[in-house]
Amino acid sequence: MVTVVIILLLYGLLATCALQPADTNVRKTYEYMSQLRPLGLAFAEYFKNATLESLGVSDSRLASAEDMSCSAELAELGNGLSSRQTWALRMIDSWGSLPNGLLTGNSIELGNFDECLSINQVTGGQRIAGKYCFLLANSVRIATCFPASCSSTQMEPFVEQLMALINLNSSSVDMRISEASCQTSEVQPWDGLTIFTIVILSLMAVFVASATIFDYFLCAEPTTVPALVKAFSARANSRALFRIAPNKSNPHVIGCLHGIRCMTLFWVIYSHEFIFSLTSPNLNTIDLYYWAAKPLSSVVLHGYFAVDSFFVLGGLLVSMIALRSMEKTGGRLNPVLMYLHRILRILPVVAIAILIYTKMMTVVSGGPMFKHGYHGMEYCENGWLWTLLFIQNYAVQNICLDHTWYLAVDMQLFIISPILLIALYKWGKKAAAGIAVLVVLLSGCLFATQMVNHYSMLIKNNDGDDEVANKKLYLATHTHAAPWLIGFLFGYFLYTNREKKFQLSRPTVWIGWLLSLALLFTSIFALYPASMWNAPPLSTLEESLYYTLTRLAWPLAICWIIFACMQGYGGLANSFLSTPLWQPLSRLSYSVYIWHMFVQEVNSRNVRTNTYFSNYFVMQRFFYDLGFTVLMSYISYLIIEAPLCGFDGLLRRQKIPSATLQANIMSNDNNLENRERDDLNAPERNPINISEVHK
């Protein structure tokens, strides 16, 4: 699995292309591999007569203790097979065979992982435990099980004898047992960082439980709860999280943002489900090749537009809330305090996420595909610092926590926002015109980069070298700056027209909606004809124009939807997007974004049998993972996010009134529900109480 979440899917499909039914190499591999069906039985015959010579040791005096132990256990296994002992039969029964559906892309046979590891037999003075390993034969992986004292090196002679027995051409099939894939029932001791992670989470849980008990039994009314207790109380934080405020109670509320944020988040999670489908042991991996050529696959393959929607919302709220606050403070702005609030709300959650992803994944789960835990373990060991500094999108090729590249881009754009805010406040429309010119220049830069380097975002036009270059382009901040700046300008527009009601004729409204929908659907489906495997490739100019113009078209369409809903022209769309039921999930959106890939990876790699790829199966997995993600996000919110944001609220109250500006801007990080709770008796300090935006 590569590091970029959406590009993961694009380039992962390339591997599927090699499995097309017309591929003669697949047919040759099948002819060779078809001889390996009775693997377990063939190995059982050798186990019955295992000796030191079978292990490649010709002189017993040269045998190591490991060789002696392995030989003795293999001998006991052979005796157990001869006498039909259950434990020995189970060791052979847990083996895999030739993967069913090899010609449809199934390259892995998982056998019976738990049956192998459950073997723990004392016989002949030997304690024999099962050892689960994969036998690698070209690109095919087949489960094996043998005594735990035997290493893959010691089992190599048996593999060679097996190949000789079935007359398998060793030059055509590279068969070996992978020691890196081997697992036993022995539990590995936790390292210091794992213990530290568990201790930190446990302490936070104890603090929350204690504060909740104090709140419940000793505080009769919410207003009597001490501020420090309120910061940790699960009761108080849950009350704030699940509070549903009618959108019409405040004329400044942008109710549709809740629905847009949640629907966009669903799109991101659904697209990532297909990424993990690529790494699942599918019986029909070849169907991914055909799926990529269907129209609806464009919704997933172009899922990066969901991220642009988040950038639009982020830029909109930063400018709109900040300008309102600057108006009340006479234009004063404290960038240092802005950054401090931002870091306090985002950084601790990311730091805890790195620990949990890298150290807790193997603690909470396991399986035949889960020996080493998180797929990006090495990336985090080498690049965790860059993630905490929010520069990982430029600093490293392989990012620790793939999806946090978004946080880096968003943070970098937030850092430059004070300059833009001061310019807008002082020079108004002139500054807005300058920002519009900047959007044009950034679009021109994106276009020129693609043209000069001949970048292509179509799957069929890319190879390994193009993948690296395209990742750099996709992760660059300037690539996503245009949607953020468009949202920023739109926020300025809403600020300057905050009391104005636009009277639009029915034809104008219809034209606006038709153009908006046309831009959205064109952005998603315009490349579908060219994405067909047998279609002629697009020129670099055509692809560059598409990628550049859709970076402008998508945010403009999102801005129209928001505008129409605010002005009363949203109709059914506004009724759906503005329903108050979105509010609790919207407040959890940052946690859901952080934790959804943890749940997806655990569930996709925790399998014991092969899976079957289909749109229905992915949809089923989506709802399954979404449920667990929301539950995990809620728990994380109570013991990590809400308490830390409560401290931020305490710090904010001790500042001078101008600090309200920074607090309002920081509410863009998704936890404004805490600020709303603290400012419940001062609604004038919270003119736009929907702004708990951040994924």
C-alpha positions as CSV (number, residue, x, y, z in Angstrom):
1,M,0.0,0.0,0.0
2,V,1.5,3.3,-1.0
3,T,1.2,6.5,0.9
4,V,-1.3,8.7,-0.9
5,V,-4.8,7.7,-0.1
6,I,-6.6,8.4,-3.4
7,I,-3.6,7.7,-5.6
8,L,-3.3,4.4,-3.7
9,L,-6.4,3.3,-5.6
10,L,-5.3,4.6,-8.9
11,Y,-2.0,2.8,-9.0
12,G,-3.1,-0.2,-7.1
13,L,-5.3,-1.0,-10.0
14,L,-2.2,-1.2,-12.2
15,A,-1.3,-4.5,-10.5
16,T,-4.6,-5.9,-11.4
17,C,-4.0,-5.3,-15.1
18,A,-1.3,-8.0,-15.0
19,L,-4.0,-10.5,-14.2
20,Q,-6.1,-10.1,-17.3
21,P,-7.4,-13.5,-18.5
22,A,-5.6,-13.1,-21.8
23,D,-2.2,-13.0,-20.0
24,T,-0.3,-16.1,-21.0
25,N,1.9,-15.8,-17.9
26,V,-1.1,-16.4,-15.7
27,R,-1.9,-19.5,-17.7
28,K,1.6,-20.9,-17.4
29,T,1.6,-20.1,-13.7
30,Y,-1.7,-22.0,-13.4
31,E,-0.2,-25.1,-15.1
32,Y,2.7,-25.2,-12.7
33,M,0.6,-24.3,-9.6
34,S,-2.1,-26.8,-10.4
35,Q,0.4,-29.5,-9.4
36,L,0.5,-28.1,-5.8
37,R,-3.0,-28.9,-4.7
38,P,-2.1,-31.7,-2.2
39,L,0.6,-29.6,-0.6
40,G,-0.2,-30.6,3.0
41,L,-0.5,-34.3,2.1
42,A,2.8,-34.2,0.2
43,F,4.6,-32.6,3.1
44,A,3.0,-35.1,5.5
45,E,4.8,-37.9,3.7
46,Y,8.2,-36.3,4.2
47,F,7.4,-35.5,7.9
48,K,6.9,-39.2,8.6
49,N,10.6,-39.8,7.7
50,A,12.2,-36.6,8.8
51,T,15.8,-36.8,9.8
52,L,18.7,-34.4,10.2
53,E,19.7,-35.2,6.7
54,S,16.2,-34.0,5.6
55,L,17.1,-30.7,7.1
56,G,20.3,-30.5,5.1
57,V,22.6,-31.5,7.9
58,S,24.8,-34.5,6.8
59,D,26.8,-34.8,10.0
60,S,25.0,-35.0,13.3
61,R,28.0,-33.5,15.0
62,L,27.5,-30.3,13.0
63,A,23.9,-30.0,14.0
64,S,22.8,-27.1,16.1
65,A,20.4,-27.2,18.9
66,E,17.8,-25.7,16.7
67,D,18.4,-28.4,14.1
68,M,18.1,-31.1,16.7
69,S,14.9,-29.6,18.2
70,C,13.3,-29.2,14.7
71,S,14.3,-32.8,13.7
72,A,12.8,-34.2,16.9
73,E,9.5,-32.3,16.6
74,L,9.2,-33.3,12.9
75,A,9.8,-36.9,13.9
76,E,7.0,-36.6,16.5
77,L,4.8,-35.1,13.9
78,G,5.5,-38.0,11.6
79,N,4.6,-40.5,14.4
80,G,1.5,-38.5,15.1
81,L,0.4,-38.7,11.5
82,S,1.0,-42.4,11.3
83,S,-1.1,-43.0,14.4
84,R,-3.7,-40.5,13.3
85,Q,-3.4,-38.3,16.3
86,T,-5.7,-35.3,16.2
87,W,-3.1,-32.6,16.8
88,A,-0.9,-33.9,14.0
89,L,-3.8,-34.1,11.6
90,R,-4.8,-30.6,12.5
91,M,-1.4,-29.3,11.6
92,I,-1.8,-30.8,8.1
93,D,-5.4,-29.8,7.9
94,S,-4.6,-26.2,8.4
95,W,-2.5,-26.0,5.3
96,G,-3.8,-24.1,2.3
97,S,-3.9,-25.5,-1.3
98,L,-3.8,-24.0,-4.7
99,P,-5.9,-20.8,-4.4
100,N,-9.4,-21.2,-5.9
101,G,-9.9,-18.8,-8.8
102,L,-6.2,-18.3,-9.7
103,L,-7.3,-17.1,-13.2
104,T,-9.7,-14.6,-11.6
105,G,-6.9,-12.9,-9.6
106,N,-6.9,-14.9,-6.4
107,S,-3.3,-15.2,-5.4
108,I,-3.6,-16.2,-1.7
109,E,-4.8,-19.2,0.2
110,L,-5.1,-18.5,3.9
111,G,-5.6,-22.1,5.1
112,N,-6.8,-22.2,8.8
113,F,-4.8,-19.7,10.8
114,D,-6.4,-20.3,14.2
115,E,-6.3,-24.1,13.8
116,C,-2.5,-24.0,13.2
117,L,-1.8,-21.6,16.1
118,S,-4.0,-23.5,18.5
119,I,-1.8,-26.6,18.3
120,N,0.0,-27.0,21.6
121,Q,0.8,-30.7,22.2
122,V,3.2,-32.4,24.7
123,T,4.4,-35.7,23.2
124,G,7.6,-37.7,23.5
125,G,9.0,-35.2,25.9
126,Q,8.5,-32.4,23.3
127,R,6.1,-29.5,23.5
128,I,5.0,-29.0,19.9
129,A,3.3,-25.7,18.9
130,G,2.1,-24.7,15.4
131,K,3.9,-22.2,13.3
132,Y,1.9,-20.5,10.5
133,C,3.9,-19.3,7.4
134,F,3.2,-18.5,3.8
135,L,4.7,-20.6,1.1
136,L,5.6,-18.2,-1.7
137,A,5.4,-19.6,-5.2
138,N,5.9,-16.7,-7.7
139,S,3.2,-14.2,-6.9
140,V,1.0,-16.8,-5.1
141,R,0.9,-17.2,-1.3
142,I,-0.2,-20.5,0.3
143,A,-0.6,-21.1,4.0
144,T,1.6,-23.7,5.7
145,C,1.9,-25.1,9.2
146,F,4.7,-26.9,10.8
147,P,6.4,-27.2,14.3
148,A,7.3,-23.8,15.8
149,S,10.9,-24.8,16.4
150,C,11.6,-25.2,12.7
151,S,12.7,-22.1,10.7
152,S,11.9,-21.4,7.1
153,T,15.6,-22.2,6.3
154,Q,15.2,-25.7,7.9
155,M,12.1,-26.3,5.8
156,E,13.7,-25.4,2.5
157,P,15.0,-29.0,1.9
158,F,11.4,-30.2,2.1
159,V,10.3,-27.6,-0.4
160,E,13.1,-28.7,-2.8
161,Q,12.1,-32.4,-2.4
162,L,8.5,-31.5,-3.1
163,M,9.4,-29.7,-6.3
164,A,11.4,-32.6,-7.4
165,L,8.7,-35.1,-6.6
166,I,6.1,-33.4,-8.7
167,N,8.6,-32.6,-11.5
168,L,8.2,-28.9,-11.0
169,N,10.6,-26.8,-13.1
170,S,12.3,-24.7,-10.4
171,S,13.5,-22.2,-12.9
172,S,9.9,-21.4,-13.7
173,V,8.5,-21.3,-10.2
174,D,10.3,-19.8,-7.3
175,M,9.0,-21.6,-4.3
176,R,10.1,-20.8,-0.7
177,I,8.8,-20.3,2.8
178,S,8.8,-16.7,4.0
179,E,10.1,-16.4,7.5
180,A,8.9,-12.8,7.6
181,S,5.3,-14.1,7.3
182,C,5.6,-16.7,10.1
183,Q,3.5,-16.4,13.2
184,T,3.2,-18.5,16.4
185,S,0.8,-18.4,19.3
186,E,3.6,-16.9,21.5
187,V,2.6,-13.4,22.5
188,Q,5.3,-10.8,21.9
189,P,6.1,-8.6,24.9
190,W,5.1,-5.0,24.6
191,D,7.8,-2.5,24.0
192,G,8.2,0.7,26.0
193,L,6.2,2.8,23.6
194,T,3.3,0.5,23.6
195,I,3.2,0.5,27.4
196,F,3.5,4.3,27.3
197,T,0.5,4.5,24.9
198,I,-1.6,2.2,27.1
199,V,-0.7,4.1,30.2
200,I,-1.5,7.5,28.7
201,L,-4.9,6.3,27.4
202,S,-5.6,4.6,30.7
203,L,-4.8,7.8,32.7
204,M,-7.0,9.9,30.4
205,A,-9.8,7.3,30.8
206,V,-9.5,7.4,34.6
207,F,-9.6,11.2,34.7
208,V,-12.7,11.2,32.5
209,A,-14.4,8.5,34.6
210,S,-13.6,10.4,37.8
211,A,-14.9,13.7,36.5
212,T,-18.0,12.1,35.1
213,I,-18.8,10.5,38.5
214,F,-18.2,13.9,40.2
215,D,-20.4,15.6,37.7
216,Y,-23.2,13.0,38.0
217,F,-23.4,12.6,41.8
218,L,-22.2,16.0,43.1
219,C,-23.5,18.5,40.6
220,A,-27.2,19.0,40.5
221,E,-27.2,21.5,37.6
222,P,-24.9,21.8,34.6
223,T,-24.2,25.4,35.6
224,T,-22.7,24.3,38.9
225,V,-20.1,22.0,37.4
226,P,-16.5,23.4,37.9
227,A,-14.8,24.3,34.7
228,L,-12.0,21.7,35.2
229,V,-14.5,18.9,35.9
230,K,-16.6,20.0,32.9
231,A,-13.5,19.7,30.6
232,F,-13.2,16.0,31.5
233,S,-16.7,15.0,32.2
234,A,-18.1,12.5,29.7
235,R,-21.6,13.6,30.8
236,A,-21.0,17.3,30.0
237,N,-19.1,16.6,26.8
238,S,-21.7,14.2,25.6
239,R,-24.4,16.7,26.3
240,A,-22.6,19.3,24.2
241,L,-21.9,16.8,21.5
242,F,-25.4,15.5,21.1
243,R,-27.1,18.9,21.6
244,I,-29.2,19.7,18.5
245,A,-29.8,23.4,17.9
246,P,-32.5,24.5,15.5
247,N,-30.9,26.2,12.6
248,K,-33.5,29.0,12.5
249,S,-32.6,30.0,16.1
250,N,-29.8,32.2,14.8
251,P,-30.0,34.0,11.5
252,H,-26.2,33.8,11.1
253,V,-26.2,30.0,11.1
254,I,-25.0,28.2,7.9
255,G,-27.0,25.1,8.5
256,C,-26.1,23.3,5.3
257,L,-22.5,23.1,6.2
258,H,-23.2,20.2,8.6
259,G,-24.7,18.1,5.9
260,I,-22.0,19.0,3.3
261,R,-19.3,18.1,5.8
262,C,-20.9,14.8,6.7
263,M,-21.7,13.8,3.1
264,T,-18.2,14.7,2.0
265,L,-16.8,12.6,4.9
266,F,-18.9,9.6,3.8
267,W,-17.4,10.0,0.3
268,V,-13.9,10.0,1.7
269,I,-14.5,6.9,3.8
270,Y,-16.3,5.1,1.0
271,S,-13.5,5.8,-1.4
272,H,-10.9,4.5,1.0
273,E,-12.9,1.2,1.3
274,F,-11.9,0.5,-2.3
275,I,-8.3,1.1,-1.5
276,F,-8.3,-1.5,1.2
277,S,-10.2,-3.9,-1.1
278,L,-7.0,-3.9,-3.2
279,T,-5.0,-5.4,-0.4
280,S,-7.7,-7.9,0.7
281,P,-7.4,-11.6,-0.3
282,N,-10.1,-11.3,-3.0
283,L,-11.2,-14.4,-4.9
284,N,-11.8,-12.1,-7.9
285,T,-9.2,-9.4,-7.9
286,I,-9.4,-9.4,-11.7
287,D,-12.9,-7.8,-11.4
288,L,-11.3,-4.6,-10.1
289,Y,-9.9,-4.3,-13.6
290,Y,-13.3,-4.4,-15.1
291,W,-14.8,-2.3,-12.3
292,A,-12.4,0.6,-13.1
293,A,-13.9,0.8,-16.6
294,K,-17.5,1.3,-15.4
295,P,-19.1,4.8,-15.1
296,L,-19.7,4.6,-11.3
297,S,-16.1,3.9,-10.6
298,S,-15.4,7.5,-11.5
299,V,-17.0,8.5,-8.2
300,V,-14.3,6.7,-6.4
301,L,-11.4,7.3,-8.7
302,H,-12.1,11.1,-8.5
303,G,-12.8,11.1,-4.8
304,Y,-10.1,13.7,-4.4
305,F,-12.8,16.3,-5.1
306,A,-14.2,15.5,-1.6
307,V,-11.0,16.9,-0.2
308,D,-11.5,20.1,-2.2
309,S,-14.9,20.4,-0.6
310,F,-13.2,20.4,2.8
311,F,-10.8,23.1,1.6
312,V,-13.7,25.3,0.5
313,L,-15.4,25.0,3.9
314,G,-12.1,25.6,5.7
315,G,-11.3,28.8,3.7
316,L,-14.9,30.1,4.0
317,L,-15.0,29.8,7.8
318,V,-11.6,31.2,8.4
319,S,-12.4,34.4,6.6
320,M,-16.0,34.8,7.6
321,I,-15.5,34.2,11.3
322,A,-12.2,36.1,11.5
323,L,-13.5,39.2,9.7
324,R,-16.6,39.3,12.0
325,S,-14.3,39.2,15.1
326,M,-11.8,41.7,13.6
327,E,-14.8,44.1,13.1
328,K,-15.5,43.9,16.9
329,T,-11.9,44.3,17.9
330,G,-11.1,47.2,15.6
331,G,-9.0,45.1,13.2
332,R,-6.7,43.7,15.9
333,L,-5.2,40.3,15.1
334,N,-2.9,38.1,17.1
335,P,-1.5,35.4,14.8
336,V,0.6,33.8,17.5
337,L,-2.5,33.1,19.6
338,M,-4.3,31.9,16.5
339,Y,-1.6,29.4,15.8
340,L,-1.5,28.3,19.5
341,H,-5.2,27.5,19.6
342,R,-5.0,25.7,16.3
343,I,-2.1,23.5,17.5
344,L,-3.8,22.8,20.9
345,R,-6.8,21.5,19.1
346,I,-5.2,19.5,16.3
347,L,-1.7,18.4,17.3
348,P,-2.5,16.2,20.4
349,V,-5.0,14.1,18.5
350,V,-2.5,13.6,15.7
351,A,0.2,12.6,18.2
352,I,-2.1,10.1,19.9
353,A,-3.2,8.8,16.5
354,I,0.4,8.0,15.5
355,L,0.9,6.1,18.7
356,I,-2.3,4.1,18.4
357,Y,-1.9,3.4,14.7
358,T,1.7,2.1,15.1
359,K,1.5,0.4,18.6
360,M,-2.1,-0.6,19.2
361,M,-3.1,-2.2,15.9
362,T,-1.5,-5.6,16.8
363,V,-2.8,-5.3,20.4
364,V,-6.4,-5.1,19.4
365,S,-6.3,-7.5,16.4
366,G,-4.4,-10.1,14.6
367,G,-4.6,-12.6,11.8
368,P,-2.7,-14.2,8.9
369,M,-2.2,-10.9,7.2
370,F,-1.5,-8.9,10.3
371,K,1.9,-9.9,11.6
372,H,3.6,-6.5,11.4
373,G,0.6,-4.4,12.3
374,Y,0.1,-1.0,10.6
375,H,1.2,-0.9,7.0
376,G,3.0,2.4,7.5
377,M,5.1,1.4,10.5
378,E,8.4,2.1,8.8
379,Y,7.1,5.4,7.5
380,C,6.2,6.5,11.0
381,E,9.4,5.4,12.5
382,N,11.3,7.5,10.0
383,G,8.9,10.4,9.5
384,W,6.7,10.9,12.6
385,L,8.3,14.3,13.3
386,W,7.4,15.7,9.9
387,T,3.8,14.7,10.5
388,L,3.8,16.5,13.9
389,L,5.3,19.6,12.2
390,F,2.7,19.5,9.5
391,I,5.2,19.6,6.6
392,Q,5.0,15.9,5.7
393,N,3.5,16.6,2.3
394,Y,6.9,18.1,1.2
395,A,9.4,16.5,3.6
396,V,8.9,12.8,2.8
397,Q,7.7,10.6,0.0
398,N,6.0,8.1,2.3
399,I,3.9,9.8,4.9
400,C,3.3,8.6,8.4
401,L,-0.5,8.3,8.6
402,D,-1.3,8.6,4.9
403,H,-4.4,10.8,5.2
404,T,-2.8,13.4,7.4
405,W,-1.3,15.1,4.3
406,Y,-4.6,17.0,4.3
407,L,-3.8,18.4,7.8
408,A,-0.4,19.6,6.5
409,V,-1.9,21.4,3.6
410,D,-4.7,22.9,5.7
411,M,-2.3,24.1,8.4
412,Q,0.1,25.7,5.8
413,L,-2.8,27.6,4.3
414,F,-4.0,28.6,7.8
415,I,-0.5,29.9,8.6
416,I,-0.7,32.4,5.7
417,S,-4.3,33.4,6.5
418,P,-3.5,36.4,8.8
419,I,-1.8,38.1,5.9
420,L,-4.9,37.7,3.8
421,L,-7.2,38.6,6.6
422,I,-5.4,41.9,7.3
423,A,-5.3,42.7,3.6
424,L,-9.1,42.1,3.3
425,Y,-9.9,44.1,6.4
426,K,-7.8,47.1,5.3
427,W,-8.2,47.2,1.6
428,G,-11.5,45.2,1.0
429,K,-12.3,44.6,-2.6
430,K,-8.8,45.5,-3.8
431,A,-7.4,42.8,-1.6
432,A,-10.1,40.4,-2.8
433,A,-9.1,41.2,-6.4
434,G,-5.5,40.4,-5.5
435,I,-6.5,37.1,-4.0
436,A,-8.5,36.3,-7.2
437,V,-5.4,37.0,-9.3
438,L,-3.4,34.7,-6.9
439,V,-6.0,31.9,-7.7
440,V,-5.4,32.4,-11.4
441,L,-1.6,32.4,-11.0
442,L,-1.8,29.2,-8.9
443,S,-4.0,27.6,-11.6
444,G,-1.5,28.6,-14.2
445,C,1.3,27.1,-12.2
446,L,-0.6,23.8,-11.9
447,F,-1.3,23.8,-15.6
448,A,2.3,24.5,-16.5
449,T,3.6,21.8,-14.1
450,Q,1.5,19.2,-15.8
451,M,2.4,20.4,-19.3
452,V,6.1,20.6,-18.8
453,N,6.4,17.2,-16.9
454,H,3.7,15.4,-19.0
455,Y,1.9,14.3,-15.9
456,S,-1.2,12.1,-16.4
457,M,-3.8,11.2,-13.7
458,L,-5.3,8.3,-15.8
459,I,-4.5,4.8,-14.5
460,K,-3.6,3.3,-17.8
461,N,-1.1,6.1,-18.6
462,N,1.0,5.6,-15.4
463,D,3.8,3.4,-14.4
464,G,6.1,3.3,-11.3
465,D,8.1,6.4,-12.2
466,D,5.0,8.5,-12.9
467,E,3.5,7.4,-9.6
468,V,6.2,9.3,-7.6
469,A,5.9,12.4,-9.7
470,N,2.1,12.5,-9.5
471,K,2.1,12.0,-5.8
472,K,4.3,15.0,-5.4
473,L,1.9,17.0,-7.5
474,Y,-1.2,15.8,-5.7
475,L,0.3,16.4,-2.2
476,A,1.6,19.9,-2.9
477,T,-0.1,22.7,-1.1
478,H,-0.3,24.9,-4.1
479,T,-2.3,22.2,-5.9
480,H,-5.1,22.6,-3.4
481,A,-4.6,26.3,-2.6
482,A,-7.1,27.4,-5.2
483,P,-10.2,25.7,-3.7
484,W,-9.2,27.0,-0.3
485,L,-8.8,30.6,-1.6
486,I,-12.1,30.4,-3.4
487,G,-13.7,29.4,-0.2
488,F,-11.8,32.2,1.5
489,L,-13.1,34.8,-1.0
490,F,-16.6,33.4,-0.7
491,G,-16.4,33.8,3.1
492,Y,-15.5,37.5,2.5
493,F,-18.5,37.8,0.1
494,L,-20.8,36.4,2.8
495,Y,-19.3,38.7,5.4
496,T,-19.8,41.8,3.3
497,N,-23.4,40.8,2.5
498,R,-24.3,39.3,5.8
499,E,-27.5,41.3,6.2
500,K,-28.5,41.3,2.6
501,K,-31.3,39.1,1.1
502,F,-30.7,38.4,-2.6
503,Q,-33.9,38.4,-4.6
504,L,-33.3,36.0,-7.5
505,S,-35.9,35.1,-10.1
506,R,-36.9,31.5,-10.6
507,P,-35.0,31.2,-14.0
508,T,-31.9,32.5,-12.3
509,V,-32.1,30.0,-9.5
510,W,-32.7,27.2,-12.0
511,I,-29.7,28.3,-14.1
512,G,-27.6,28.5,-11.0
513,W,-28.5,24.9,-9.9
514,L,-28.1,23.5,-13.4
515,L,-24.7,25.1,-13.8
516,S,-23.6,23.9,-10.4
517,L,-24.7,20.3,-11.0
518,A,-23.1,20.4,-14.5
519,L,-19.8,21.5,-13.0
520,L,-20.0,18.7,-10.3
521,F,-20.9,15.9,-12.7
522,T,-18.5,17.1,-15.4
523,S,-15.6,17.1,-12.9
524,I,-16.4,13.5,-11.9
525,F,-17.3,12.0,-15.2
526,A,-15.6,14.0,-17.9
527,L,-12.6,11.6,-18.1
528,Y,-14.7,8.4,-18.2
529,P,-14.6,7.9,-22.0
530,A,-10.8,8.3,-21.9
531,S,-10.4,6.0,-18.9
532,M,-11.6,3.0,-20.9
533,W,-8.8,0.6,-21.3
534,N,-9.1,0.5,-25.1
535,A,-9.7,4.2,-25.5
536,P,-6.9,6.4,-27.1
537,P,-4.9,8.4,-24.5
538,L,-5.7,12.0,-24.0
539,S,-3.0,14.5,-24.9
540,T,-1.1,16.2,-22.1
541,L,-2.9,19.5,-23.0
542,E,-6.3,17.9,-22.6
543,E,-5.5,16.4,-19.2
544,S,-3.8,19.5,-18.0
545,L,-6.8,21.6,-18.9
546,Y,-9.1,19.1,-17.1
547,Y,-7.1,18.9,-13.9
548,T,-6.6,22.7,-13.7
549,L,-10.2,23.8,-14.6
550,T,-11.9,21.3,-12.3
551,R,-9.8,22.7,-9.4
552,L,-11.9,25.9,-10.1
553,A,-15.2,24.4,-11.2
554,W,-15.7,22.2,-8.1
555,P,-15.3,24.8,-5.4
556,L,-17.4,27.3,-7.4
557,A,-20.2,24.7,-7.5
558,I,-19.9,24.1,-3.8
559,C,-20.1,27.8,-3.1
560,W,-23.3,28.1,-5.1
561,I,-24.9,25.3,-3.1
562,I,-24.0,27.0,0.1
563,F,-25.3,30.4,-1.2
564,A,-28.5,29.0,-2.5
565,C,-29.2,27.2,0.8
566,M,-28.5,30.3,2.9
567,Q,-30.7,32.5,0.7
568,G,-33.7,30.2,0.7
569,Y,-33.2,28.7,-2.8
570,G,-32.0,25.3,-1.7
571,G,-35.3,23.5,-1.7
572,L,-35.0,19.8,-0.9
573,A,-31.2,20.0,-1.0
574,N,-31.3,22.6,1.9
575,S,-33.9,20.5,3.8
576,F,-31.6,17.5,3.6
577,L,-28.2,19.2,4.2
578,S,-29.5,21.5,7.0
579,T,-31.4,18.9,9.0
580,P,-30.2,19.2,12.7
581,L,-29.6,15.4,12.8
582,W,-26.3,16.0,11.1
583,Q,-24.9,18.1,13.9
584,P,-23.6,15.4,16.3
585,L,-21.7,13.6,13.6
586,S,-20.5,16.9,12.2
587,R,-18.9,17.7,15.5
588,L,-17.2,14.3,15.5
589,S,-16.0,14.7,11.9
590,Y,-12.4,15.5,12.8
591,S,-12.1,12.3,14.9
592,V,-13.9,10.3,12.3
593,Y,-11.5,11.5,9.7
594,I,-8.5,10.6,11.9
595,W,-9.7,7.2,13.0
596,H,-11.5,5.7,10.0
597,M,-8.5,4.3,8.3
598,F,-7.4,2.6,11.5
599,V,-10.8,0.8,11.6
600,Q,-10.7,0.0,7.9
601,E,-7.2,-1.5,8.0
602,V,-7.9,-3.6,11.1
603,N,-11.1,-5.0,9.6
604,S,-9.7,-5.6,6.2
605,R,-6.6,-7.4,7.5
606,N,-8.3,-9.3,10.3
607,V,-9.9,-11.8,7.8
608,R,-9.4,-15.5,8.1
609,T,-10.9,-16.4,4.7
610,N,-10.9,-15.0,1.2
611,T,-13.2,-12.1,0.3
612,Y,-15.2,-11.4,-2.8
613,F,-15.0,-8.0,-4.4
614,S,-18.2,-6.3,-5.5
615,N,-19.9,-2.9,-5.1
616,Y,-22.3,-4.5,-2.7
617,F,-19.6,-6.0,-0.6
618,V,-17.7,-2.6,-0.4
619,M,-20.9,-0.8,0.5
620,Q,-21.5,-3.4,3.2
621,R,-18.0,-2.9,4.5
622,F,-18.5,0.8,4.4
623,F,-21.5,0.8,6.8
624,Y,-19.7,-1.8,9.0
625,D,-16.5,0.3,9.3
626,L,-18.4,3.6,9.6
627,G,-20.3,2.2,12.7
628,F,-17.1,1.1,14.4
629,T,-15.4,4.4,13.4
630,V,-18.1,6.5,14.9
631,L,-18.0,4.5,18.1
632,M,-14.2,4.8,18.3
633,S,-14.4,8.5,17.5
634,Y,-16.9,9.1,20.2
635,I,-14.6,7.3,22.8
636,S,-11.6,9.2,21.5
637,Y,-13.5,12.4,21.7
638,L,-14.5,11.9,25.3
639,I,-11.0,10.9,26.6
640,I,-8.7,12.9,24.3
641,E,-10.3,15.5,22.2
642,A,-12.9,17.1,24.4
643,P,-10.6,17.3,27.6
644,L,-7.8,19.0,25.6
645,C,-10.2,21.4,24.0
646,G,-11.6,22.1,27.4
647,F,-8.2,23.2,28.5
648,D,-8.1,25.4,25.4
649,G,-11.3,27.0,26.6
650,L,-9.9,27.6,30.0
651,L,-6.9,29.3,28.5
652,R,-9.1,31.4,26.2
653,R,-11.1,32.8,29.1
654,Q,-8.0,34.1,30.7
655,K,-7.1,36.1,27.7
656,I,-8.1,39.7,26.9
657,P,-11.3,40.1,24.8
658,S,-9.4,40.3,21.6
659,A,-8.5,36.6,22.1
660,T,-12.1,35.9,21.1
661,L,-10.9,36.3,17.5
662,Q,-8.4,33.6,17.8
663,A,-10.9,31.3,19.5
664,N,-13.4,31.9,16.8
665,I,-10.9,31.1,14.1
666,M,-9.7,28.0,15.9
667,S,-13.3,26.8,16.0
668,N,-12.6,25.8,12.4
669,D,-10.9,22.7,13.9
670,N,-14.2,21.0,14.6
671,N,-14.5,21.3,18.4
672,L,-16.5,24.4,18.6
673,E,-19.1,22.5,20.5
674,N,-16.9,23.0,23.6
675,R,-16.7,26.7,22.9
676,E,-20.5,26.8,22.4
677,R,-21.0,25.2,25.7
678,D,-18.7,27.6,27.5
679,D,-20.3,30.6,25.7
680,L,-23.9,29.5,26.1
681,N,-24.8,32.6,28.0
682,A,-22.9,34.9,25.6
683,P,-24.3,34.0,22.1
684,E,-23.1,37.3,20.7
685,R,-19.6,35.9,20.9
686,N,-20.6,33.0,18.7
687,P,-22.2,34.6,15.6
688,I,-21.7,31.5,13.5
689,N,-22.2,28.5,15.7
690,I,-21.9,26.0,12.9
691,S,-18.2,26.5,12.5
692,E,-16.9,23.4,14.2
693,V,-15.5,22.4,10.8
694,H,-12.6,20.1,10.3
695,K,-12.7,16.6,9.1
